[in-house]
Amino acid sequence: MSTTKKKPPISHQKQQQQVNRKALIWIGAAFVVIVAAVAVMLALNV
């Protein structure tokens, strides 16, 4: 009399992981731009 539990669709899990990956890429790119700008300012003594 036991019923099987429904598993969440796999496509939903992949989509959520892809969004997180894109967010990490954007954050990483922004961090690199900020570090590069600070390095240029330090090099030019601004």
PDB file of N, CA, C and O in Angstrom:
ATOM      1  N   MET A   1       0.802  -1.200   0.000  1.00  0.00           N
ATOM      2  CA  MET A   1       0.000   0.000   0.000  1.00  0.00           C
ATOM      3  C   MET A   1       0.850   1.272   0.000  1.00  0.00           C
ATOM      4  O   MET A   1       0.328   2.373   0.177  1.00  0.00           O
ATOM      5  N   SER A   2       2.122   1.121  -0.194  1.00  0.00           N
ATOM      6  CA  SER A   2       2.967   2.316  -0.212  1.00  0.00           C
ATOM      7  C   SER A   2       2.918   2.961  -1.598  1.00  0.00           C
ATOM      8  O   SER A   2       2.857   2.278  -2.620  1.00  0.00           O
ATOM      9  N   THR A   3       2.945   4.268  -1.600  1.00  0.00           N
ATOM     10  CA  THR A   3       2.933   4.985  -2.872  1.00  0.00           C
ATOM     11  C   THR A   3       4.330   5.539  -3.144  1.00  0.00           C
ATOM     12  O   THR A   3       5.072   5.888  -2.226  1.00  0.00           O
ATOM     13  N   THR A   4       4.657   5.608  -4.402  1.00  0.00           N
ATOM     14  CA  THR A   4       5.983   6.118  -4.772  1.00  0.00           C
ATOM     15  C   THR A   4       5.977   7.640  -4.699  1.00  0.00           C
ATOM     16  O   THR A   4       4.996   8.293  -5.053  1.00  0.00           O
ATOM     17  N   LYS A   5       7.090   8.187  -4.235  1.00  0.00           N
ATOM     18  CA  LYS A   5       7.205   9.641  -4.138  1.00  0.00           C
ATOM     19  C   LYS A   5       7.578  10.206  -5.497  1.00  0.00           C
ATOM     20  O   LYS A   5       8.375   9.618  -6.228  1.00  0.00           O
ATOM     21  N   LYS A   6       6.996  11.349  -5.830  1.00  0.00           N
ATOM     22  CA  LYS A   6       7.314  11.985  -7.105  1.00  0.00           C
ATOM     23  C   LYS A   6       8.619  12.759  -6.974  1.00  0.00           C
ATOM     24  O   LYS A   6       8.813  13.504  -6.013  1.00  0.00           O
ATOM     25  N   LYS A   7       9.508  12.582  -7.937  1.00  0.00           N
ATOM     26  CA  LYS A   7      10.768  13.324  -7.955  1.00  0.00           C
ATOM     27  C   LYS A   7      10.562  14.613  -8.742  1.00  0.00           C
ATOM     28  O   LYS A   7       9.800  14.628  -9.709  1.00  0.00           O
ATOM     29  N   PRO A   8      11.230  15.695  -8.342  1.00  0.00           N
ATOM     30  CA  PRO A   8      11.108  16.923  -9.124  1.00  0.00           C
ATOM     31  C   PRO A   8      11.740  16.734 -10.500  1.00  0.00           C
ATOM     32  O   PRO A   8      12.685  15.958 -10.643  1.00  0.00           O
ATOM     33  N   PRO A   9      11.234  17.426 -11.502  1.00  0.00           N
ATOM     34  CA  PRO A   9      11.785  17.261 -12.851  1.00  0.00           C
ATOM     35  C   PRO A   9      13.258  17.684 -12.893  1.00  0.00           C
ATOM     36  O   PRO A   9      13.655  18.664 -12.263  1.00  0.00           O
ATOM     37  N   ILE A  10      14.046  16.934 -13.638  1.00  0.00           N
ATOM     38  CA  ILE A  10      15.483  17.184 -13.716  1.00  0.00           C
ATOM     39  C   ILE A  10      15.760  18.515 -14.435  1.00  0.00           C
ATOM     40  O   ILE A  10      16.715  19.214 -14.095  1.00  0.00           O
ATOM     41  N   SER A  11      14.942  18.858 -15.408  1.00  0.00           N
ATOM     42  CA  SER A  11      15.178  20.088 -16.169  1.00  0.00           C
ATOM     43  C   SER A  11      15.113  21.327 -15.267  1.00  0.00           C
ATOM     44  O   SER A  11      15.840  22.292 -15.504  1.00  0.00           O
ATOM     45  N   HIS A  12      14.267  21.317 -14.252  1.00  0.00           N
ATOM     46  CA  HIS A  12      14.175  22.455 -13.324  1.00  0.00           C
ATOM     47  C   HIS A  12      15.468  22.613 -12.536  1.00  0.00           C
ATOM     48  O   HIS A  12      15.929  23.733 -12.317  1.00  0.00           O
ATOM     49  N   GLN A  13      16.053  21.502 -12.110  1.00  0.00           N
ATOM     50  CA  GLN A  13      17.308  21.558 -11.363  1.00  0.00           C
ATOM     51  C   GLN A  13      18.432  22.096 -12.244  1.00  0.00           C
ATOM     52  O   GLN A  13      19.233  22.909 -11.781  1.00  0.00           O
ATOM     53  N   LYS A  14      18.509  21.668 -13.487  1.00  0.00           N
ATOM     54  CA  LYS A  14      19.559  22.145 -14.396  1.00  0.00           C
ATOM     55  C   LYS A  14      19.406  23.639 -14.654  1.00  0.00           C
ATOM     56  O   LYS A  14      20.401  24.363 -14.703  1.00  0.00           O
ATOM     57  N   GLN A  15      18.176  24.106 -14.819  1.00  0.00           N
ATOM     58  CA  GLN A  15      17.946  25.522 -15.087  1.00  0.00           C
ATOM     59  C   GLN A  15      18.385  26.366 -13.895  1.00  0.00           C
ATOM     60  O   GLN A  15      18.973  27.431 -14.088  1.00  0.00           O
ATOM     61  N   GLN A  16      18.120  25.929 -12.685  1.00  0.00           N
ATOM     62  CA  GLN A  16      18.519  26.672 -11.491  1.00  0.00           C
ATOM     63  C   GLN A  16      20.036  26.722 -11.375  1.00  0.00           C
ATOM     64  O   GLN A  16      20.587  27.761 -11.014  1.00  0.00           O
ATOM     65  N   GLN A  17      20.714  25.638 -11.670  1.00  0.00           N
ATOM     66  CA  GLN A  17      22.172  25.622 -11.625  1.00  0.00           C
ATOM     67  C   GLN A  17      22.761  26.549 -12.683  1.00  0.00           C
ATOM     68  O   GLN A  17      23.777  27.199 -12.440  1.00  0.00           O
ATOM     69  N   GLN A  18      22.137  26.613 -13.844  1.00  0.00           N
ATOM     70  CA  GLN A  18      22.642  27.468 -14.919  1.00  0.00           C
ATOM     71  C   GLN A  18      22.520  28.940 -14.527  1.00  0.00           C
ATOM     72  O   GLN A  18      23.419  29.726 -14.825  1.00  0.00           O
ATOM     73  N   VAL A  19      21.438  29.325 -13.874  1.00  0.00           N
ATOM     74  CA  VAL A  19      21.269  30.697 -13.422  1.00  0.00           C
ATOM     75  C   VAL A  19      22.343  31.043 -12.402  1.00  0.00           C
ATOM     76  O   VAL A  19      22.921  32.129 -12.455  1.00  0.00           O
ATOM     77  N   ASN A  20      22.617  30.129 -11.472  1.00  0.00           N
ATOM     78  CA  ASN A  20      23.646  30.371 -10.477  1.00  0.00           C
ATOM     79  C   ASN A  20      25.011  30.522 -11.136  1.00  0.00           C
ATOM     80  O   ASN A  20      25.808  31.357 -10.710  1.00  0.00           O
ATOM     81  N   ARG A  21      25.294  29.732 -12.164  1.00  0.00           N
ATOM     82  CA  ARG A  21      26.571  29.807 -12.865  1.00  0.00           C
ATOM     83  C   ARG A  21      26.714  31.159 -13.554  1.00  0.00           C
ATOM     84  O   ARG A  21      27.788  31.760 -13.528  1.00  0.00           O
ATOM     85  N   LYS A  22      25.637  31.638 -14.167  1.00  0.00           N
ATOM     86  CA  LYS A  22      25.685  32.946 -14.836  1.00  0.00           C
ATOM     87  C   LYS A  22      25.923  34.060 -13.817  1.00  0.00           C
ATOM     88  O   LYS A  22      26.681  34.993 -14.084  1.00  0.00           O
ATOM     89  N   ALA A  23      25.288  33.967 -12.669  1.00  0.00           N
ATOM     90  CA  ALA A  23      25.479  34.981 -11.631  1.00  0.00           C
ATOM     91  C   ALA A  23      26.922  34.981 -11.148  1.00  0.00           C
ATOM     92  O   ALA A  23      27.502  36.046 -10.936  1.00  0.00           O
ATOM     93  N   LEU A  24      27.506  33.809 -10.973  1.00  0.00           N
ATOM     94  CA  LEU A  24      28.903  33.729 -10.540  1.00  0.00           C
ATOM     95  C   LEU A  24      29.834  34.323 -11.593  1.00  0.00           C
ATOM     96  O   LEU A  24      30.816  34.982 -11.251  1.00  0.00           O
ATOM     97  N   ILE A  25      29.537  34.095 -12.855  1.00  0.00           N
ATOM     98  CA  ILE A  25      30.363  34.660 -13.930  1.00  0.00           C
ATOM     99  C   ILE A  25      30.280  36.179 -13.908  1.00  0.00           C
ATOM    100  O   ILE A  25      31.306  36.846 -14.038  1.00  0.00           O
ATOM    101  N   TRP A  26      29.089  36.743 -13.747  1.00  0.00           N
ATOM    102  CA  TRP A  26      28.929  38.206 -13.697  1.00  0.00           C
ATOM    103  C   TRP A  26      29.659  38.801 -12.500  1.00  0.00           C
ATOM    104  O   TRP A  26      30.323  39.830 -12.625  1.00  0.00           O
ATOM    105  N   ILE A  27      29.540  38.162 -11.345  1.00  0.00           N
ATOM    106  CA  ILE A  27      30.213  38.669 -10.146  1.00  0.00           C
ATOM    107  C   ILE A  27      31.726  38.608 -10.333  1.00  0.00           C
ATOM    108  O   ILE A  27      32.436  39.544  -9.966  1.00  0.00           O
ATOM    109  N   GLY A  28      32.214  37.523 -10.895  1.00  0.00           N
ATOM    110  CA  GLY A  28      33.647  37.389 -11.150  1.00  0.00           C
ATOM    111  C   GLY A  28      34.150  38.433 -12.122  1.00  0.00           C
ATOM    112  O   GLY A  28      35.222  39.003 -11.917  1.00  0.00           O
ATOM    113  N   ALA A  29      33.392  38.694 -13.182  1.00  0.00           N
ATOM    114  CA  ALA A  29      33.794  39.689 -14.170  1.00  0.00           C
ATOM    115  C   ALA A  29      33.824  41.086 -13.550  1.00  0.00           C
ATOM    116  O   ALA A  29      34.742  41.864 -13.813  1.00  0.00           O
ATOM    117  N   ALA A  30      32.831  41.402 -12.736  1.00  0.00           N
ATOM    118  CA  ALA A  30      32.791  42.710 -12.079  1.00  0.00           C
ATOM    119  C   ALA A  30      33.979  42.867 -11.128  1.00  0.00           C
ATOM    120  O   ALA A  30      34.576  43.941 -11.051  1.00  0.00           O
ATOM    121  N   PHE A  31      34.319  41.809 -10.411  1.00  0.00           N
ATOM    122  CA  PHE A  31      35.458  41.849  -9.496  1.00  0.00           C
ATOM    123  C   PHE A  31      36.763  42.093 -10.256  1.00  0.00           C
ATOM    124  O   PHE A  31      37.605  42.871  -9.810  1.00  0.00           O
ATOM    125  N   VAL A  32      36.929  41.431 -11.399  1.00  0.00           N
ATOM    126  CA  VAL A  32      38.136  41.601 -12.210  1.00  0.00           C
ATOM    127  C   VAL A  32      38.227  43.031 -12.726  1.00  0.00           C
ATOM    128  O   VAL A  32      39.313  43.610 -12.731  1.00  0.00           O
ATOM    129  N   VAL A  33      37.114  43.610 -13.158  1.00  0.00           N
ATOM    130  CA  VAL A  33      37.120  44.988 -13.655  1.00  0.00           C
ATOM    131  C   VAL A  33      37.505  45.949 -12.536  1.00  0.00           C
ATOM    132  O   VAL A  33      38.298  46.865 -12.753  1.00  0.00           O
ATOM    133  N   ILE A  34      36.955  45.752 -11.350  1.00  0.00           N
ATOM    134  CA  ILE A  34      37.278  46.639 -10.221  1.00  0.00           C
ATOM    135  C   ILE A  34      38.758  46.527  -9.850  1.00  0.00           C
ATOM    136  O   ILE A  34      39.416  47.542  -9.621  1.00  0.00           O
ATOM    137  N   VAL A  35      39.280  45.316  -9.789  1.00  0.00           N
ATOM    138  CA  VAL A  35      40.694  45.122  -9.456  1.00  0.00           C
ATOM    139  C   VAL A  35      41.583  45.761 -10.514  1.00  0.00           C
ATOM    140  O   VAL A  35      42.587  46.386 -10.172  1.00  0.00           O
ATOM    141  N   ALA A  36      41.239  45.621 -11.786  1.00  0.00           N
ATOM    142  CA  ALA A  36      42.027  46.215 -12.858  1.00  0.00           C
ATOM    143  C   ALA A  36      42.000  47.737 -12.761  1.00  0.00           C
ATOM    144  O   ALA A  36      43.028  48.384 -12.962  1.00  0.00           O
ATOM    145  N   ALA A  37      40.838  48.320 -12.455  1.00  0.00           N
ATOM    146  CA  ALA A  37      40.732  49.776 -12.333  1.00  0.00           C
ATOM    147  C   ALA A  37      41.579  50.278 -11.168  1.00  0.00           C
ATOM    148  O   ALA A  37      42.254  51.299 -11.296  1.00  0.00           O
ATOM    149  N   VAL A  38      41.556  49.585 -10.046  1.00  0.00           N
ATOM    150  CA  VAL A  38      42.373  49.993  -8.898  1.00  0.00           C
ATOM    151  C   VAL A  38      43.848  49.876  -9.232  1.00  0.00           C
ATOM    152  O   VAL A  38      44.633  50.743  -8.849  1.00  0.00           O
ATOM    153  N   ALA A  39      44.242  48.829  -9.936  1.00  0.00           N
ATOM    154  CA  ALA A  39      45.639  48.649 -10.317  1.00  0.00           C
ATOM    155  C   ALA A  39      46.112  49.779 -11.238  1.00  0.00           C
ATOM    156  O   ALA A  39      47.228  50.276 -11.087  1.00  0.00           O
ATOM    157  N   VAL A  40      45.274  50.180 -12.180  1.00  0.00           N
ATOM    158  CA  VAL A  40      45.633  51.286 -13.080  1.00  0.00           C
ATOM    159  C   VAL A  40      45.744  52.582 -12.297  1.00  0.00           C
ATOM    160  O   VAL A  40      46.670  53.360 -12.528  1.00  0.00           O
ATOM    161  N   MET A  41      44.831  52.832 -11.385  1.00  0.00           N
ATOM    162  CA  MET A  41      44.885  54.052 -10.583  1.00  0.00           C
ATOM    163  C   MET A  41      46.156  54.090  -9.727  1.00  0.00           C
ATOM    164  O   MET A  41      46.792  55.137  -9.602  1.00  0.00           O
ATOM    165  N   LEU A  42      46.518  52.964  -9.148  1.00  0.00           N
ATOM    166  CA  LEU A  42      47.738  52.905  -8.353  1.00  0.00           C
ATOM    167  C   LEU A  42      48.974  53.122  -9.228  1.00  0.00           C
ATOM    168  O   LEU A  42      49.921  53.790  -8.811  1.00  0.00           O
ATOM    169  N   ALA A  43      48.967  52.567 -10.421  1.00  0.00           N
ATOM    170  CA  ALA A  43      50.105  52.729 -11.315  1.00  0.00           C
ATOM    171  C   ALA A  43      50.269  54.171 -11.775  1.00  0.00           C
ATOM    172  O   ALA A  43      51.389  54.638 -11.984  1.00  0.00           O
ATOM    173  N   LEU A  44      49.155  54.875 -11.932  1.00  0.00           N
ATOM    174  CA  LEU A  44      49.192  56.266 -12.395  1.00  0.00           C
ATOM    175  C   LEU A  44      49.219  57.271 -11.255  1.00  0.00           C
ATOM    176  O   LEU A  44      49.226  58.479 -11.490  1.00  0.00           O
ATOM    177  N   ASN A  45      49.236  56.775 -10.018  1.00  0.00           N
ATOM    178  CA  ASN A  45      49.218  57.632  -8.825  1.00  0.00           C
ATOM    179  C   ASN A  45      48.041  58.616  -8.827  1.00  0.00           C
ATOM    180  O   ASN A  45      48.222  59.806  -8.568  1.00  0.00           O
ATOM    181  N   VAL A  46      46.859  58.122  -9.115  1.00  0.00           N
ATOM    182  CA  VAL A  46      45.661  58.978  -9.137  1.00  0.00           C
ATOM    183  C   VAL A  46      45.043  58.983  -7.765  1.00  0.00           C
ATOM    184  O   VAL A  46      44.023  59.637  -7.549  1.00  0.00           O
TER     185      VAL A  46
END
